[in-house]
Amino acid sequence: MIRVVSFLLCIFIFLFSAGNVNAEQGWITDAKVTKIVAVVNGGINVRITPELTACTSQSGYGVHYASIYPDHPGKENMLAILLAAYMADKTVAIYLSDDTCKVYEVELGGR
């Protein structure tokens, strides 16, 4: 009985952690855009799959949103790429510049 419970617990942990990405600097190489939000300060928040965790998004959107800040010089280009990927159901690669999920670069088609 203990083995069965342990096995089921392992499956549960695997299923609910396999689709998440921790907030840290670096590339997320194969992501799908699930939501795009234009926030009041002029920035953009984006939610992806695999799900981000522990982000500090702008305008209080929570731990699952990465942010493109309004002062980023490539904001409009990145928004265009994210919208194209969302509308065409294509993947993107997103480079996070720090552990708050601040978006630095976006590539259409993944990496």
C-alpha positions, 0 to 999 in steps of 0.5 A: 500500500505504501508503494502505491501511495508513493508511486501515485505521489510521484506521478502527481508531482511530475504532472504538476511540475513538468509544465513549469519554468522557474523565473531565472535569467536565460532562454525559454526555447520553445514556448507558446503564447497564451495571453498578451496584456497591454498594461497601463504604464505602456508595457506588455505582459505575456503568459506562456506555456510552459507556465512561468513561476515566481515572476514579478510582473508589472501592474500586478498580473502575478507570478505567471507573466513575463514583462516587456517594460515600456522603455525597452527599445524593441518593445513594438517589435517584440509585441509584433512577434508575440502577436504573430506567434499567438495568431499563427499558433507558432512557438517563440523563444524568450530571453529573460534578463533576470529572475523577475521575468523581464523580457530582453529578446524574443524569437519567432519559431523557438530556438 
